[in-house]
Amino acid sequence: MGIDWDSIITILRENKKGAVLPSVSDIALMNGTPYKILISTVISLRTKDKVTLEASLRLFQKTATPEQMIKLSEQEIEKLIYPAGFYKRKAAQILRISRILIEKYSGKVPKTAEELITLPGVGRKTANLTLGLGYGIPALCVDTHVHRIANRMGWVETKTPDKTEEALCAVLPEKYWIEINELLVIYGQTLCTPVSPRCSLCAFQDQCPRIGVEKSR
């Protein structure tokens, strides 16, 4: 038997109700342009959601386009996104990204992962999140939660997020590629946690093989 993705997505959507959304999802709902989503995702790396959201909103109150961004100094951007992790490096990356978008793409965010990952500080996770939330282009963003849960549930058997993306794209219907990241991030933060997951409260407890789980609640 194959994986009943429709039932899985329905359960994950139910868990999402009333939950705190990932910071970049919030940005997308606040009239987030592809540029804002790209920049907020860069800020989000190794940074807690609350800090990411606050830092992004401070920055976007001052500037919302590449053309406006390059009018700020690196130090001004640092102050606006602090205390995001690696804020000095990210400020430099944000300026470089903005200049490249102006010089090479007429100020527009490119619509392919191949082009996006050539930008400073942009990996596949950031590229796919930008494509999905910014343009509605089917792209599967794999972060630590997606990688962990997909392997724990036995949907894939992989060692790295890039391999998980490849394997999950092969089995997950394309219509769910964009939303699966948000759904699994929320599930991973509330129930299927990295250490001692709340298996007793999980709707998948009867079907989950709990691969790699040594202790659960």
PyMOL commands that set and color helices and strands:
alter all, ss='L'
color gray80, all
select helices_A, chain A and resi 5-16+23-29+34-44+49-62+66-69+74-81+87-105+113-116+124-135+144-152+161-171+174-190+199-201
alter helices_A, ss='H'
color red, helices_A
deselect
rebuild
show_as cartoon
